[in-house]
Amino acid sequence: MKKIIRITTIPLSLKVLLRGQLKYMSQYYDVVAISSGDGLEEALLEQGVRGYRIDMTRQITPLKDLLALFQLIKVLRKEKPDIVHTHTPKAGVLGMLAAWITRVPCRLHTVAGLPLLVANGKRRKLLEFVEKLTYGCATMVYPNSYVMKDIIQSLNLVDSRKLKVIANGSSNGIDTSFFVKERCLSKDKIRKNIGILQTDYVFVFVGRVVADKGVNELMCAFTKLSSEFSDIKLLIIGPFEKELDSISIQSEKELETNNAIYYQGFQKDVRPFFAASDALAFPSYREGFPNVVLQAGAMGLPSIVTDINGCNEIIQDGVNGKIIPPRDEYALYEAMKWMYEHRDREVKEMAKRARPMIVERYEQRMVWEALLKEYRSL
């Protein structure tokens, strides 16, 4: 069997973003995973593959990055893979550089987001350099959305002949047999467990609680909304990441003190919270191809998303959700208010259309088969 090495910065990417994909590919290839930090053994067990722990940071840490590069080179020389496929920015630049140095024939990188899009000044120039270095070392670059491909081309980050979108986009698709309401407790029982009334209209946010996910705008919009309507609630699902991109002190205070907001922290299984909700609010500044929006749609929820790549490909404005400008708390407030006021007719129609649109375009097996076909073509 030919050998593939898949590299991510942290094991959570193997467990969540690429759930099941490595296990599927191991039917056809000898698959090895490389990642860092605690949780790698569990991720390898779930994927059914072997692997190596090489510590990589998500920040800019030159000495640690150089050490990780040397360790990657050592592993690649030992394993002699036919393909190295990287995900996430730090694993991308280190993995592609190590694969280029060791002359791995097929060097593939998936782009699931561009941090430089929300950076300025020297930091933006540095991030542009990192992306160009990553893509320059790669033999193929896979943006996980068509709009992301257009952005990369417009920024002249790589020769367009290296760019290709797999299937209809998404790094892993979605298991629509798993994300289905019928596999959860009833909406009434879930709400009762959380403490939300059956008559309430519930928005849900799922993601890292950080500024570039639009959490500050969400807090501002919902503060105004909850002061006007007593039967509107907000579920927040996800971990705080204060060290990377913290939300404002005012937003954090609102999250802690507003009785209409239910913060549930990180959850391994987000399905019950989708099942308990009426709509997704996801005002992110940047994405690759957001799994959260796929998951919400598969669970039959209409979504409010920002007009950014990925989001504006999954959601069609007025069909299965609403699209608003990023960083616009008033537009978010208006969209949330509109959904609340039109919940009995228009929003119900959006909800009916949500799941079929996801199943048709982003079923997981279809994405895996398309990637397998791409590997074989190399």
Stockholm file with secondary structure:
# STOCKHOLM 1.0

chainA/1-378         MKKIIRITTIPLSLKVLLRGQLKYMSQYYDVVAISSGDGLEEALLEQGVRGYRIDMTRQITPLKDLLALFQLIKVLRKEKPDIVHTHTPKAGVLGMLAAWITRVPCRLHTVAGLPLLVANGKRRKLLEFVEKLTYGCATMVYPNSYVMKDIIQSLNLVDSRKLKVIANGSSNGIDTSFFVKERCLSKDKIRKNIGILQTDYVFVFVGRVVADKGVNELMCAFTKLSSEFSDIKLLIIGPFEKELDSISIQSEKELETNNAIYYQGFQKDVRPFFAASDALAFPSYREGFPNVVLQAGAMGLPSIVTDINGCNEIIQDGVNGKIIPPRDEYALYEAMKWMYEHRDREVKEMAKRARPMIVERYEQRMVWEALLKEYRSL
#=GR chainA/1-378 SS CCEEEEECSSHHIIIIITTTHHHHHTTTSEEEEEECSTTHHHHHHHHTCEEEECCCCSSCCHHHHHHHHHHHHHHHHHHCCSEEEEESHHHHHHHHHHHHHTTCSEEEEEECCCGGGGCCHHHHHHHHHHHHHHHHHCSEEEESSHHHHHHHHHTTCSCGGGBCCCTTSCSSCBCTTTSCGGGSCCHHHHHHHHTCCTTCEEEEEESCBSGGGTHHHHHHHHHHHHHHCTTEEEEEESCBCHHHHCCCHHHHHHHHHCTTEEEEECCSCCHHHHHTCSEEEECCSCCSSCHHHHHHHHTTCCEEEESSTTHHHHCCBTTTEEEECTTCHHHHHHHHHHHHHTTTTHHHHHHHHHHHHHHHHHBHHHHHHHHHHHHHHC
#=GC SS_cons         CCEEEEECSSHHIIIIITTTHHHHHTTTSEEEEEECSTTHHHHHHHHTCEEEECCCCSSCCHHHHHHHHHHHHHHHHHHCCSEEEEESHHHHHHHHHHHHHTTCSEEEEEECCCGGGGCCHHHHHHHHHHHHHHHHHCSEEEESSHHHHHHHHHTTCSCGGGBCCCTTSCSSCBCTTTSCGGGSCCHHHHHHHHTCCTTCEEEEEESCBSGGGTHHHHHHHHHHHHHHCTTEEEEEESCBCHHHHCCCHHHHHHHHHCTTEEEEECCSCCHHHHHTCSEEEECCSCCSSCHHHHHHHHTTCCEEEESSTTHHHHCCBTTTEEEECTTCHHHHHHHHHHHHHTTTTHHHHHHHHHHHHHHHHHBHHHHHHHHHHHHHHC
//
